[in-house]
Structure formats: structure tokens, C-alpha cells
Amino acid sequence: MQKNKPTVAIEYCPKCGWMLRAAYMAQELLTTFTDELHGVLLVPSTTSGAYIISVDGNVVFDRKLNGGFKDIKELKQLVRDVVSPDKNLGHSERK
């Protein structure tokens, strides 16, 4: 197990029913960043309405601050910019 690879945490509001959204995002990140990530943690939040994605404790997305959810493409790009800036995301890449 390599500890130098970053860990992504997805904090979600279980009362809002966002566990499935968080699990889907975790699956997408683990598939896209197979070699770059140590893992993805799903963290039930005690804060109502929370959906926060962080890499090694550094927030890359906060639903409340952004005024809603971004699509999966944009979220992958935000994570990529931190964990592997040179990685090409193929069809998901910014145009």
C-alpha cells in the first residue's frame, strides 16, 4: 500500500439522500484515477446539506459555496487538477 498517493474524501448529507450520489462519484474517481489515488472515503456529514469533496483535507468542491452541484465531468477535472494535473481525461477534457 502506497501512502504517498492522495486520498479523496466525499462528505455528504445522509438526510438529503446523497449517499448514492457520493458512491457514484467515488466509483467514477476510482475508475478514472486508478493509479493516482490511494482511495476514496465516504463520510456521512452531521451538517445538513453538506456535499464536500476534498483531497488530503483540501477542499476542491463545496456544494453550498458553489450554489449547487457540478456535473461529473467538472468534478473529475477539479480532482484531476490536484492529483494528476498532466492527466488527459479524454472526452471529458475541457474544450
KARA-V360347 format. One line per field, one symbol per residue. phi: phi as a letter, one per 30 degrees, with the letter a starting at -180 (. if undefined). A space follows every 50 residues. Layout:
BEGIN
phi = ???
END
This chain:
BEGIN
phi = .ccdddcccccbddddicddddddddddddddcedccdlbccbdcccdid abcbchicdcabedddikdcdeeddddddeecdaedddciddddc
END
